[in-house]
Amino acid sequence: MLTQRIIDEAVSRALTEDAPWGDITSQYLIPESAQATAELRAREAGVFSGAQVFEAAFLLTDGNIRVEFKIADGENFEAGQLLAVVSGPARAVLTGERIGLNFVQRMSGIATLTAQYVALVEGTKARIVDTRKTTPGLRAFERHAVLSGGGRNHRFSLSDAVMAKDNHLAVLTEGGKDLTTELARVKRELPHTTHLEVEVDRLEQIAPVLAAGVDTIMLDNFSTDDLRAGVALIAGRCTVEASGGVNLSTVAAIASTGVDVISVGALTHSARALDLGLDVRIGKN
């Protein structure tokens, strides 16, 4: 969850990185008493995300700045649309400008890409979810942007759920141990609130995993034909997730196989920052 504390900590670090000893350009060129108004406008269409973060970039620079939004997270916008108006001490507005833009452009880019994926699976039961392939230190921001785009979140961290992948299963069954028996033991030992997901990469792995009573089976890098076969084998006895090889060209076909969840690393690791501009003018409206 993107809380105000998380926002303030990350934005403060970004402001310190950008102006460790102050903004000397503004200090020397802009009169201390000068006031400024800035308009955040879209230079291309998209889905908005990051209002709280954009605002924090200015308020943490100077609490006298005011930010008025014309749009909310999750709303669509067109090229040229006015998204927000920033007003206050000119030096501070100019100091916070780049950090505010960096966050809102990145988050809106993720939201926009997510919305494209969500639109392509409309009419199916599949939900689009993110992965842990996020920018270190910015996971909460990027995952919030996925929600803004109509997607859903997967587990937030390694502490939130048990997800057994091929390397985990190799260790778990070392020495000839039975996979079903070992997974069933894990299921018994877990707290009742903890989700157990297991990744498989071929159809014959499904039956022994399913027999252990797991909560989700991830079908990794399956063809669409094998996805359909996997969904039929599982027959509603647990959640079915598809992963691997997911892009804008393949996601509709994957969703048509009947899977419940499609995890897409590209939502966060490959999203392009949107082109948004902040035009500043000295003086109040």
MIDOSE-1310 file (N, C-alpha, C; in nm, 2 decimals, decimal comma, always signed):
residues 285
mltq	+0,08/-0,12/+0,00/+0,00/+0,00/+0,00/+0,09/+0,13/+0,00; +0,05/+0,22/-0,08/+0,13/+0,35/-0,09/+0,07/+0,44/+0,02; +0,14/+0,44/+0,13/+0,10/+0,53/+0,24/+0,17/+0,67/+0,23; +0,12/+0,76/+0,31/+0,19/+0,89/+0,31/+0,33/+0,89/+0,36
riid	+0,35/+0,80/+0,46/+0,49/+0,78/+0,51/+0,58/+0,73/+0,41; +0,54/+0,63/+0,33/+0,63/+0,58/+0,22/+0,65/+0,69/+0,12; +0,55/+0,76/+0,08/+0,56/+0,87/-0,01/+0,66/+0,98/+0,04; +0,65/+1,02/+0,16/+0,73/+1,13/+0,21/+0,88/+1,08/+0,22
eavs	+0,90/+0,96/+0,26/+1,04/+0,91/+0,27/+1,11/+0,90/+0,14; +1,04/+0,85/+0,04/+1,10/+0,84/-0,10/+1,12/+0,97/-0,16; +1,02/+1,06/-0,15/+1,03/+1,19/-0,21/+1,13/+1,27/-0,15; +1,15/+1,26/-0,02/+1,25/+1,34/+0,05/+1,39/+1,29/+0,01
ralt	+1,41/+1,16/-0,01/+1,54/+1,11/-0,06/+1,56/+1,17/-0,20; +1,46/+1,17/-0,28/+1,47/+1,22/-0,42/+1,51/+1,37/-0,42; +1,44/+1,44/-0,34/+1,47/+1,59/-0,33/+1,61/+1,61/-0,28; +1,66/+1,53/-0,19/+1,80/+1,55/-0,14/+1,90/+1,51/-0,24
edap	+1,87/+1,41/-0,32/+1,96/+1,37/-0,43/+1,97/+1,47/-0,53; +1,85/+1,54/-0,56/+1,85/+1,64/-0,67/+1,90/+1,78/-0,63; +1,89/+1,81/-0,50/+1,94/+1,94/-0,45/+2,01/+1,92/-0,31; +2,12/+1,85/-0,31/+2,18/+1,82/-0,18/+2,22/+1,94/-0,10
wgdi	+2,26/+2,05/-0,17/+2,30/+2,17/-0,10/+2,21/+2,29/-0,14; +2,09/+2,26/-0,19/+2,00/+2,36/-0,23/+2,00/+2,37/-0,38; +1,90/+2,45/-0,44/+1,89/+2,47/-0,58/+1,96/+2,61/-0,61; +2,09/+2,60/-0,64/+2,16/+2,73/-0,66/+2,12/+2,81/-0,78
tsqy	+2,07/+2,74/-0,88/+2,02/+2,81/-1,00/+1,90/+2,91/-0,95; +1,80/+2,85/-0,88/+1,69/+2,93/-0,84/+1,73/+3,04/-0,74; +1,83/+3,00/-0,65/+1,87/+3,10/-0,55/+1,94/+3,22/-0,61; +2,01/+3,20/-0,72/+2,08/+3,31/-0,78/+2,00/+3,39/-0,88
lipe	+1,91/+3,32/-0,95/+1,83/+3,38/-1,06/+1,69/+3,43/-1,02; +1,63/+3,37/-0,92/+1,49/+3,40/-0,89/+1,49/+3,48/-0,76; +1,42/+3,60/-0,76/+1,41/+3,67/-0,63/+1,34/+3,59/-0,52; +1,38/+3,61/-0,40/+1,32/+3,53/-0,29/+1,17/+3,55/-0,28
saqa	+1,13/+3,67/-0,31/+0,99/+3,71/-0,29/+0,90/+3,67/-0,41; +0,96/+3,62/-0,51/+0,88/+3,59/-0,63/+0,78/+3,47/-0,61; +0,66/+3,49/-0,67/+0,56/+3,38/-0,67/+0,55/+3,32/-0,81; +0,51/+3,20/-0,82/+0,50/+3,13/-0,95/+0,37/+3,05/-0,96
tael	+0,32/+3,03/-1,08/+0,21/+2,94/-1,11/+0,26/+2,84/-1,21; +0,23/+2,71/-1,20/+0,27/+2,61/-1,30/+0,16/+2,52/-1,33; +0,15/+2,49/-1,46/+0,04/+2,40/-1,50/+0,10/+2,27/-1,55; +0,05/+2,16/-1,49/+0,08/+2,03/-1,54/-0,01/+1,99/-1,65
rare	+0,04/+1,97/-1,77/-0,04/+1,94/-1,88/+0,02/+1,81/-1,95; -0,08/+1,74/-2,01/-0,04/+1,61/-2,08/+0,00/+1,65/-2,22; +0,11/+1,59/-2,26/+0,16/+1,60/-2,40/+0,12/+1,48/-2,49; +0,06/+1,39/-2,42/+0,00/+1,27/-2,49/-0,11/+1,21/-2,40
agvf	-0,19/+1,13/-2,46/-0,30/+1,07/-2,39/-0,25/+0,96/-2,29; -0,33/+0,93/-2,19/-0,29/+0,83/-2,10/-0,38/+0,81/-1,98; -0,34/+0,74/-1,88/-0,41/+0,72/-1,75/-0,33/+0,78/-1,64; -0,39/+0,86/-1,56/-0,32/+0,93/-1,46/-0,29/+0,85/-1,33
sgaq	-0,17/+0,87/-1,27/-0,14/+0,81/-1,14/-0,03/+0,89/-1,08; -0,04/+0,90/-0,95/+0,07/+0,97/-0,87/+0,04/+1,10/-0,82; -0,09/+1,13/-0,80/-0,13/+1,27/-0,75/-0,07/+1,30/-0,61; -0,08/+1,21/-0,52/-0,02/+1,23/-0,39/+0,13/+1,25/-0,39
vfea	+0,19/+1,18/-0,48/+0,34/+1,18/-0,49/+0,38/+1,32/-0,55; +0,31/+1,35/-0,66/+0,34/+1,48/-0,72/+0,33/+1,60/-0,62; +0,22/+1,59/-0,55/+0,19/+1,70/-0,45/+0,30/+1,70/-0,34; +0,35/+1,58/-0,30/+0,45/+1,58/-0,19/+0,58/+1,64/-0,24
afll	+0,61/+1,63/-0,36/+0,74/+1,68/-0,41/+0,74/+1,83/-0,39; +0,63/+1,90/-0,39/+0,62/+2,04/-0,37/+0,60/+2,08/-0,22; +0,52/+2,01/-0,15/+0,49/+2,04/-0,01/+0,62/+2,01/+0,07; +0,69/+1,91/+0,04/+0,82/+1,88/+0,11/+0,93/+1,98/+0,08
tdgn	+0,91/+2,05/-0,03/+1,01/+2,16/-0,06/+0,97/+2,29/+0,01; +0,84/+2,32/+0,01/+0,79/+2,43/+0,08/+0,64/+2,41/+0,11; +0,61/+2,41/+0,24/+0,47/+2,39/+0,28/+0,37/+2,50/+0,23; +0,42/+2,61/+0,18/+0,34/+2,72/+0,14/+0,29/+2,70/-0,01
irve	+0,34/+2,60/-0,07/+0,29/+2,57/-0,21/+0,16/+2,50/-0,21; +0,07/+2,53/-0,30/-0,06/+2,47/-0,32/-0,07/+2,40/-0,45; -0,12/+2,28/-0,45/-0,14/+2,20/-0,57/-0,29/+2,17/-0,58; -0,35/+2,21/-0,70/-0,49/+2,18/-0,72/-0,50/+2,09/-0,84
fkia	-0,56/+1,97/-0,82/-0,57/+1,87/-0,92/-0,70/+1,88/-1,00; -0,69/+1,86/-1,13/-0,80/+1,86/-1,22/-0,84/+1,72/-1,26; -0,77/+1,62/-1,21/-0,79/+1,48/-1,24/-0,75/+1,40/-1,12; -0,80/+1,27/-1,11/-0,77/+1,18/-1,00/-0,70/+1,06/-1,06
dgen	-0,63/+0,99/-0,97/-0,56/+0,87/-1,01/-0,66/+0,77/-1,07; -0,62/+0,71/-1,18/-0,71/+0,61/-1,25/-0,80/+0,67/-1,36; -0,80/+0,80/-1,37/-0,88/+0,87/-1,48/-0,80/+0,88/-1,61; -0,87/+0,87/-1,72/-0,80/+0,89/-1,85/-0,79/+1,04/-1,88
feag	-0,69/+1,07/-1,96/-0,67/+1,21/-2,01/-0,62/+1,21/-2,15; -0,64/+1,33/-2,21/-0,61/+1,35/-2,35/-0,49/+1,44/-2,37; -0,42/+1,44/-2,48/-0,31/+1,53/-2,50/-0,36/+1,67/-2,49; -0,28/+1,75/-2,42/-0,32/+1,89/-2,40/-0,40/+1,92/-2,28
qlla	-0,45/+1,82/-2,22/-0,54/+1,84/-2,10/-0,46/+1,89/-1,98; -0,53/+1,98/-1,91/-0,47/+2,04/-1,78/-0,50/+1,94/-1,67; -0,39/+1,90/-1,60/-0,40/+1,79/-1,50/-0,39/+1,85/-1,36; -0,31/+1,95/-1,34/-0,30/+2,01/-1,21/-0,24/+2,15/-1,22
vvsg	-0,26/+2,24/-1,12/-0,21/+2,37/-1,11/-0,13/+2,38/-0,98; -0,01/+2,43/-0,99/+0,08/+2,44/-0,87/+0,11/+2,59/-0,86; +0,10/+2,64/-0,73/+0,12/+2,78/-0,71/+0,19/+2,80/-0,57; +0,28/+2,90/-0,57/+0,35/+2,93/-0,44/+0,48/+3,00/-0,47
para	+0,57/+3,00/-0,37/+0,70/+3,06/-0,39/+0,78/+3,00/-0,51; +0,82/+3,09/-0,60/+0,88/+3,05/-0,72/+1,00/+2,96/-0,71; +1,09/+3,00/-0,61/+1,21/+2,92/-0,60/+1,17/+2,77/-0,56; +1,08/+2,75/-0,47/+1,04/+2,62/-0,43/+0,97/+2,54/-0,54
vltg	+0,88/+2,61/-0,62/+0,81/+2,55/-0,73/+0,92/+2,49/-0,83; +1,02/+2,57/-0,86/+1,12/+2,53/-0,96/+1,21/+2,42/-0,90; +1,23/+2,42/-0,77/+1,31/+2,32/-0,71/+1,24/+2,18/-0,71; +1,11/+2,18/-0,68/+1,03/+2,06/-0,67/+0,99/+2,00/-0,81
erig	+1,00/+2,09/-0,91/+0,94/+2,05/-1,04/+0,99/+1,92/-1,10; +1,12/+1,90/-1,11/+1,17/+1,77/-1,17/+1,13/+1,65/-1,09; +1,14/+1,65/-0,96/+1,11/+1,53/-0,88/+0,96/+1,50/-0,90; +0,87/+1,60/-0,89/+0,73/+1,58/-0,91/+0,70/+1,52/-1,05
lnfv	+0,76/+1,57/-1,15/+0,74/+1,52/-1,28/+0,80/+1,38/-1,30; +0,91/+1,35/-1,24/+0,97/+1,22/-1,26/+0,88/+1,11/-1,20; +0,82/+1,14/-1,09/+0,73/+1,04/-1,03/+0,60/+1,02/-1,11; +0,54/+1,13/-1,14/+0,41/+1,13/-1,20/+0,42/+1,07/-1,35
qrms	+0,53/+1,11/-1,42/+0,54/+1,05/-1,55/+0,56/+0,90/-1,55; +0,65/+0,85/-1,46/+0,67/+0,71/-1,44/+0,54/+0,64/-1,40; +0,48/+0,69/-1,30/+0,36/+0,62/-1,25/+0,24/+0,62/-1,36; +0,23/+0,73/-1,42/+0,12/+0,74/-1,53/+0,16/+0,65/-1,65
giat	+0,29/+0,63/-1,68/+0,33/+0,54/-1,78/+0,29/+0,40/-1,75; +0,31/+0,36/-1,62/+0,27/+0,22/-1,58/+0,12/+0,20/-1,58; +0,05/+0,30/-1,53/-0,10/+0,30/-1,53/-0,15/+0,29/-1,68; -0,09/+0,36/-1,77/-0,14/+0,36/-1,91/-0,11/+0,22/-1,97
ltaq	+0,01/+0,17/-1,95/+0,04/+0,03/-2,00/-0,05/-0,07/-1,94; -0,08/-0,06/-1,81/-0,16/-0,16/-1,75/-0,30/-0,16/-1,80; -0,35/-0,04/-1,83/-0,49/-0,02/-1,88/-0,50/-0,09/-2,02; -0,39/-0,09/-2,10/-0,39/-0,15/-2,23/-0,41/-0,30/-2,21
yval	-0,34/-0,36/-2,12/-0,35/-0,50/-2,09/-0,49/-0,54/-2,05; -0,54/-0,46/-1,95/-0,67/-0,49/-1,90/-0,78/-0,48/-2,00; -0,77/-0,39/-2,10/-0,86/-0,37/-2,20/-0,86/-0,50/-2,29; -0,75/-0,55/-2,31/-0,73/-0,67/-2,40/-0,79/-0,80/-2,35
vegt	-0,81/-0,81/-2,22/-0,87/-0,93/-2,16/-1,01/-0,91/-2,11; -1,07/-0,79/-2,15/-1,21/-0,76/-2,11/-1,30/-0,87/-2,17; -1,40/-0,92/-2,09/-1,49/-1,02/-2,14/-1,44/-1,16/-2,10; -1,32/-1,17/-2,04/-1,27/-1,30/-1,98/-1,27/-1,29/-1,83
kari	-1,24/-1,40/-1,76/-1,24/-1,39/-1,62/-1,10/-1,36/-1,57; -1,00/-1,35/-1,66/-0,86/-1,33/-1,62/-0,84/-1,19/-1,57; -0,76/-1,18/-1,46/-0,72/-1,05/-1,40/-0,57/-1,03/-1,43; -0,54/-0,91/-1,46/-0,40/-0,87/-1,49/-0,33/-0,83/-1,36
vdtr	-0,22/-0,90/-1,33/-0,15/-0,86/-1,20/+0,00/-0,84/-1,23; +0,06/-0,76/-1,14/+0,20/-0,73/-1,15/+0,29/-0,84/-1,09; +0,42/-0,81/-1,09/+0,52/-0,90/-1,03/+0,61/-0,83/-0,94; +0,72/-0,90/-0,89/+0,82/-0,83/-0,81/+0,93/-0,77/-0,90
kttp	+0,91/-0,76/-1,03/+1,01/-0,70/-1,11/+0,99/-0,55/-1,12; +1,02/-0,49/-1,00/+1,00/-0,35/-0,98/+1,13/-0,27/-0,96; +1,13/-0,14/-0,97/+1,25/-0,06/-0,94/+1,28/-0,07/-0,79; +1,39/-0,11/-0,75/+1,43/-0,12/-0,61/+1,39/+0,01/-0,53
glra	+1,32/+0,00/-0,42/+1,28/+0,11/-0,34/+1,16/+0,18/-0,38; +1,10/+0,14/-0,50/+0,99/+0,21/-0,55/+0,87/+0,12/-0,58; +0,87/+0,00/-0,52/+0,77/-0,10/-0,55/+0,63/-0,05/-0,51; +0,61/+0,02/-0,40/+0,48/+0,06/-0,36/+0,42/+0,16/-0,46
ferh	+0,51/+0,25/-0,52/+0,47/+0,35/-0,61/+0,43/+0,28/-0,74; +0,51/+0,19/-0,79/+0,48/+0,12/-0,92/+0,35/+0,03/-0,91; +0,34/-0,03/-0,79/+0,22/-0,12/-0,77/+0,09/-0,03/-0,76; +0,10/+0,08/-0,70/-0,01/+0,17/-0,69/-0,05/+0,21/-0,84
avls	+0,05/+0,24/-0,92/+0,02/+0,28/-1,06/-0,05/+0,16/-1,13; -0,01/+0,04/-1,10/-0,08/-0,08/-1,17/-0,23/-0,07/-1,13; -0,26/-0,04/-1,00/-0,40/-0,03/-0,96/-0,47/+0,08/-1,03; -0,40/+0,19/-1,05/-0,46/+0,31/-1,12/-0,50/+0,27/-1,26
gggr	-0,43/+0,17/-1,32/-0,46/+0,13/-1,46/-0,56/+0,02/-1,47; -0,61/-0,02/-1,35/-0,72/-0,12/-1,35/-0,66/-0,27/-1,33; -0,53/-0,28/-1,31/-0,47/-0,41/-1,28/-0,49/-0,44/-1,13; -0,43/-0,56/-1,09/-0,43/-0,60/-0,95/-0,28/-0,63/-0,91
nhrf	-0,26/-0,64/-0,78/-0,13/-0,67/-0,73/-0,11/-0,81/-0,69; +0,01/-0,87/-0,72/+0,05/-1,00/-0,68/+0,10/-0,98/-0,53; +0,17/-1,09/-0,48/+0,22/-1,07/-0,35/+0,32/-0,95/-0,35; +0,32/-0,88/-0,24/+0,41/-0,76/-0,24/+0,56/-0,79/-0,22
slsd	+0,58/-0,89/-0,14/+0,72/-0,93/-0,10/+0,73/-1,08/-0,08; +0,85/-1,12/-0,05/+0,88/-1,26/-0,02/+0,82/-1,30/+0,12; +0,78/-1,20/+0,20/+0,72/-1,23/+0,33/+0,57/-1,25/+0,32; +0,51/-1,23/+0,21/+0,36/-1,23/+0,21/+0,29/-1,36/+0,17
avma	+0,36/-1,44/+0,10/+0,30/-1,57/+0,05/+0,41/-1,67/+0,02; +0,38/-1,79/+0,02/+0,48/-1,90/-0,02/+0,46/-1,92/-0,17; +0,56/-1,90/-0,25/+0,56/-1,93/-0,39/+0,68/-2,02/-0,42; +0,65/-2,15/-0,45/+0,75/-2,25/-0,48/+0,78/-2,26/-0,63
kdnh	+0,90/-2,22/-0,67/+0,94/-2,23/-0,81/+1,03/-2,35/-0,83; +1,08/-2,37/-0,95/+1,15/-2,49/-0,98/+1,27/-2,52/-0,89; +1,34/-2,41/-0,86/+1,46/-2,44/-0,77/+1,41/-2,48/-0,63; +1,31/-2,42/-0,58/+1,25/-2,46/-0,45/+1,21/-2,61/-0,45
lavl	+1,14/-2,64/-0,56/+1,09/-2,78/-0,57/+1,20/-2,88/-0,58; +1,31/-2,84/-0,64/+1,43/-2,93/-0,66/+1,49/-2,96/-0,52; +1,50/-2,86/-0,44/+1,55/-2,88/-0,30/+1,45/-2,96/-0,22; +1,32/-2,92/-0,23/+1,22/-2,99/-0,15/+1,21/-3,14/-0,17
tegg	+1,24/-3,18/-0,30/+1,23/-3,32/-0,33/+1,36/-3,39/-0,34; +1,47/-3,33/-0,29/+1,60/-3,38/-0,29/+1,61/-3,52/-0,22; +1,68/-3,61/-0,28/+1,69/-3,74/-0,22/+1,57/-3,83/-0,25; +1,49/-3,79/-0,35/+1,38/-3,88/-0,39/+1,25/-3,86/-0,31
kdlt	+1,24/-3,75/-0,24/+1,12/-3,73/-0,16/+1,00/-3,70/-0,25; +0,88/-3,75/-0,21/+0,76/-3,73/-0,29/+0,71/-3,59/-0,29; +0,69/-3,53/-0,41/+0,65/-3,39/-0,42/+0,51/-3,37/-0,35; +0,41/-3,45/-0,38/+0,28/-3,43/-0,31/+0,29/-3,43/-0,16
tela	+0,37/-3,53/-0,11/+0,38/-3,54/+0,04/+0,45/-3,42/+0,10; +0,55/-3,37/+0,03/+0,63/-3,26/+0,09/+0,54/-3,13/+0,08; +0,47/-3,11/-0,03/+0,39/-2,99/-0,04/+0,27/-2,99/+0,06; +0,22/-3,11/+0,08/+0,11/-3,13/+0,17/+0,16/-3,10/+0,31
rvkr	+0,28/-3,14/+0,34/+0,34/-3,10/+0,48/+0,35/-2,95/+0,49; +0,41/-2,89/+0,39/+0,42/-2,74/+0,39/+0,28/-2,68/+0,42; +0,18/-2,72/+0,34/+0,05/-2,67/+0,36/+0,00/-2,68/+0,50; +0,02/-2,80/+0,56/-0,02/-2,82/+0,70/+0,05/-2,72/+0,80
elph	+0,18/-2,70/+0,77/+0,26/-2,62/+0,87/+0,24/-2,47/+0,85; +0,19/-2,43/+0,74/+0,17/-2,28/+0,72/+0,05/-2,23/+0,80; +0,06/-2,11/+0,85/-0,06/-2,04/+0,91/-0,18/-2,05/+0,81; -0,30/-2,06/+0,86/-0,42/-2,08/+0,77/-0,44/-1,95/+0,68
tthl	-0,38/-1,84/+0,72/-0,40/-1,72/+0,63/-0,29/-1,71/+0,52; -0,19/-1,80/+0,52/-0,08/-1,78/+0,42/-0,11/-1,86/+0,30; -0,10/-1,80/+0,19/-0,13/-1,86/+0,05/-0,01/-1,94/+0,01; -0,04/-2,05/-0,05/+0,06/-2,14/-0,11/+0,04/-2,15/-0,26
evev	+0,14/-2,10/-0,34/+0,14/-2,11/-0,48/+0,26/-2,19/-0,53; +0,24/-2,27/-0,63/+0,34/-2,36/-0,69/+0,35/-2,34/-0,84; +0,47/-2,32/-0,89/+0,50/-2,30/-1,03/+0,53/-2,44/-1,09; +0,47/-2,46/-1,21/+0,50/-2,58/-1,29/+0,53/-2,54/-1,43
drle	+0,61/-2,62/-1,50/+0,65/-2,58/-1,63/+0,61/-2,69/-1,74; +0,54/-2,79/-1,69/+0,49/-2,89/-1,79/+0,36/-2,95/-1,73; +0,28/-3,01/-1,82/+0,15/-3,06/-1,78/+0,15/-3,17/-1,67; +0,25/-3,26/-1,69/+0,26/-3,37/-1,60/+0,29/-3,34/-1,45
qiap	+0,33/-3,21/-1,43/+0,36/-3,17/-1,29/+0,23/-3,13/-1,22; +0,12/-3,11/-1,29/+0,00/-3,05/-1,23/-0,06/-3,15/-1,13; -0,08/-3,27/-1,17/-0,15/-3,37/-1,08/-0,09/-3,38/-0,94; +0,04/-3,41/-0,93/+0,10/-3,42/-0,79/+0,09/-3,29/-0,71
vlaa	+0,10/-3,18/-0,78/+0,09/-3,05/-0,71/-0,05/-3,03/-0,66; -0,15/-3,05/-0,75/-0,29/-3,03/-0,72/-0,33/-3,12/-0,60; -0,28/-3,24/-0,60/-0,31/-3,34/-0,49/-0,27/-3,29/-0,36; -0,17/-3,20/-0,35/-0,13/-3,15/-0,22/-0,22/-3,04/-0,16
gvdt	-0,32/-3,00/-0,24/-0,41/-2,90/-0,19/-0,36/-2,76/-0,19; -0,28/-2,72/-0,28/-0,22/-2,59/-0,29/-0,33/-2,49/-0,33; -0,30/-2,36/-0,31/-0,40/-2,26/-0,34/-0,40/-2,21/-0,48; -0,28/-2,20/-0,54/-0,27/-2,15/-0,68/-0,16/-2,24/-0,75
imld	-0,18/-2,27/-0,87/-0,08/-2,33/-0,96/-0,05/-2,23/-1,07; +0,08/-2,20/-1,08/+0,12/-2,11/-1,19/+0,17/-2,19/-1,30; +0,11/-2,17/-1,42/+0,16/-2,24/-1,54/+0,25/-2,15/-1,61; +0,38/-2,19/-1,61/+0,49/-2,10/-1,65/+0,53/-2,13/-1,79
nfst	+0,52/-2,03/-1,88/+0,57/-2,05/-2,02/+0,50/-2,16/-2,09; +0,37/-2,18/-2,07/+0,29/-2,28/-2,14/+0,24/-2,23/-2,27; +0,22/-2,31/-2,37/+0,16/-2,27/-2,49/+0,01/-2,25/-2,46; -0,06/-2,19/-2,55/-0,21/-2,17/-2,53/-0,28/-2,30/-2,52
ddlr	-0,24/-2,39/-2,61/-0,30/-2,53/-2,60/-0,28/-2,59/-2,47; -0,16/-2,58/-2,42/-0,13/-2,65/-2,29/-0,19/-2,57/-2,17; -0,21/-2,44/-2,19/-0,29/-2,37/-2,09/-0,43/-2,42/-2,08; -0,49/-2,44/-2,19/-0,63/-2,49/-2,19/-0,63/-2,63/-2,13
agva	-0,53/-2,71/-2,16/-0,53/-2,84/-2,10/-0,51/-2,84/-1,95; -0,42/-2,74/-1,91/-0,40/-2,73/-1,77/-0,52/-2,68/-1,69; -0,59/-2,58/-1,75/-0,71/-2,54/-1,68/-0,82/-2,65/-1,67; -0,82/-2,73/-1,78/-0,92/-2,85/-1,77/-0,88/-2,95/-1,66
liag	-0,75/-2,97/-1,65/-0,70/-3,07/-1,55/-0,73/-3,02/-1,41; -0,71/-2,89/-1,39/-0,73/-2,83/-1,25/-0,87/-2,82/-1,22; -0,95/-2,79/-1,32/-1,10/-2,80/-1,31/-1,16/-2,72/-1,19; -1,10/-2,60/-1,17/-1,16/-2,52/-1,06/-1,12/-2,55/-0,92
rctv	-1,03/-2,65/-0,90/-0,99/-2,69/-0,77/-0,89/-2,60/-0,70; -0,83/-2,51/-0,78/-0,74/-2,40/-0,72/-0,73/-2,29/-0,83; -0,68/-2,18/-0,79/-0,66/-2,07/-0,88/-0,55/-2,10/-0,98; -0,57/-2,06/-1,11/-0,48/-2,09/-1,21/-0,42/-1,96/-1,26
easg	-0,29/-1,95/-1,25/-0,21/-1,83/-1,30/-0,13/-1,87/-1,42; -0,13/-1,78/-1,52/-0,04/-1,79/-1,63/+0,07/-1,69/-1,62; +0,19/-1,73/-1,66/+0,31/-1,64/-1,65/+0,41/-1,68/-1,76; +0,48/-1,58/-1,81/+0,58/-1,60/-1,91/+0,53/-1,58/-2,05
gvnl	+0,61/-1,51/-2,13/+0,57/-1,49/-2,26/+0,45/-1,40/-2,28; +0,42/-1,32/-2,18/+0,30/-1,23/-2,18/+0,34/-1,10/-2,24; +0,27/-1,05/-2,34/+0,29/-0,92/-2,40/+0,16/-0,87/-2,46; +0,15/-0,76/-2,51/+0,03/-0,70/-2,57/-0,02/-0,78/-2,68
stva	+0,07/-0,86/-2,75/+0,02/-0,94/-2,87/-0,03/-1,07/-2,82; +0,01/-1,12/-2,71/-0,03/-1,26/-2,66/-0,13/-1,26/-2,55; -0,15/-1,15/-2,48/-0,23/-1,16/-2,36/-0,38/-1,20/-2,38; -0,44/-1,15/-2,49/-0,58/-1,19/-2,52/-0,59/-1,34/-2,54
aias	-0,50/-1,40/-2,62/-0,51/-1,54/-2,64/-0,49/-1,62/-2,51; -0,40/-1,57/-2,42/-0,38/-1,64/-2,29/-0,50/-1,63/-2,21; -0,57/-1,51/-2,21/-0,69/-1,50/-2,13/-0,80/-1,59/-2,18; -0,80/-1,61/-2,31/-0,91/-1,69/-2,36/-0,90/-1,84/-2,32
tgvd	-0,79/-1,88/-2,26/-0,78/-2,02/-2,22/-0,85/-2,05/-2,09; -0,90/-1,95/-2,02/-0,97/-1,98/-1,90/-0,89/-1,96/-1,77; -0,77/-1,91/-1,78/-0,69/-1,89/-1,66/-0,75/-1,78/-1,58; -0,73/-1,78/-1,45/-0,78/-1,68/-1,35/-0,70/-1,56/-1,34
visv	-0,57/-1,58/-1,35/-0,47/-1,47/-1,33/-0,36/-1,47/-1,44; -0,32/-1,35/-1,49/-0,21/-1,34/-1,58/-0,11/-1,24/-1,52; +0,01/-1,29/-1,48/+0,11/-1,20/-1,42/+0,20/-1,15/-1,53; +0,22/-1,02/-1,53/+0,29/-0,95/-1,64/+0,40/-0,86/-1,58
galt	+0,53/-0,91/-1,59/+0,64/-0,83/-1,54/+0,66/-0,70/-1,62; +0,62/-0,70/-1,74/+0,64/-0,58/-1,83/+0,56/-0,46/-1,77; +0,46/-0,48/-1,69/+0,39/-0,36/-1,64/+0,48/-0,27/-1,57; +0,57/-0,32/-1,50/+0,66/-0,23/-1,42/+0,80/-0,23/-1,47
hsar	+0,85/-0,33/-1,54/+0,99/-0,33/-1,58/+1,01/-0,27/-1,72; +0,90/-0,26/-1,79/+0,92/-0,21/-1,93/+0,83/-0,09/-1,97; +0,76/-0,04/-1,87/+0,67/+0,08/-1,90/+0,75/+0,20/-1,94; +0,70/+0,27/-2,04/+0,76/+0,40/-2,08/+0,70/+0,52/-2,00
aldl	+0,78/+0,61/-1,95/+0,73/+0,72/-1,88/+0,65/+0,81/-1,98; +0,54/+0,86/-1,94/+0,46/+0,94/-2,03/+0,51/+1,08/-2,04; +0,48/+1,15/-2,14/+0,53/+1,29/-2,17/+0,43/+1,39/-2,11; +0,47/+1,43/-1,99/+0,39/+1,54/-1,92/+0,48/+1,66/-1,90
gldv	+0,42/+1,78/-1,91/+0,50/+1,90/-1,90/+0,45/+1,99/-1,79; +0,54/+2,06/-1,72/+0,50/+2,16/-1,62/+0,55/+2,29/-1,67; +0,46/+2,38/-1,71/+0,50/+2,51/-1,76/+0,48/+2,61/-1,65; +0,60/+2,67/-1,61/+0,60/+2,76/-1,50/+0,61/+2,91/-1,55
rigk	+0,53/+2,99/-1,48/+0,54/+3,14/-1,51/+0,55/+3,21/-1,37; +0,63/+3,31/-1,37/+0,64/+3,39/-1,25/+0,53/+3,48/-1,23; +0,47/+3,49/-1,11/+0,36/+3,58/-1,08/+0,24/+3,49/-1,06; +0,14/+3,54/-0,98/+0,02/+3,47/-0,95/-0,08/+3,49/-1,07
n	-0,18/+3,40/-1,07/-0,29/+3,42/-1,17/-0,36/+3,55/-1,15
